[in-house]
Amino acid sequence: MAYKYTLALLHYQGQLLVLNRRKPPYPGQWNGVGGKLEPGEAPSAAAKREIFEETGLSATAYKLNAAGVIDWFIAGAYQDSIYLYVAELQQVAVTAYPQLMREGLLNFWPVTWLTRPDNLGVVPDFKRLITPALAGKQQRYITNFVAEQLVDFWVKPLDQP
């Protein structure tokens, strides 16, 4: 099945390079990078294009691994699914960040800080999927939002609908 979106976690030595978005959805909150697939574009190619457009990092700077699919619901109504990737950065100048980009502010943050339950500055479903996505196993993440609040979050094997 073809979905419309990609999302990537850019991982380097216990940290993620994340984007504090300028515009909706979730302006002012930290999230991974990603966006819409272009017509006829393979999901991994879309993820690489979005990573380059939003960070300036070329595909030679990381190894891209599929991490599963996010099923996105609003008030129980299915919206779409998102291809999820982990980009393992090979080498990066962490001290070159933060950087202001077209989409917002890029910065490295420790995974432990991003996943803190009391951290309200991270997109809620992104915060919840970080740890299982970095475990290296492809999974299905089911999210349900009501009034932009995450009310349900499940992780299942990828082969289960």
Buried (B, 14 or more C-beta within 10 A) or exposed (E): EEBBBBBBBBBBEEBBBBBBBEEEEBEEBBBBBBBEBEEEBEBBBBBBBBBBEBBEBEBEBBEBBBBBBBBBBEEEEEBEBBBBBBBBBEEBEEEEBEEEBEBBBBBBBEBEEBBEEEBEBBBBBBBBBBEBBBEEEBBBBBBBBEEEEBEEBEBEEBEEE
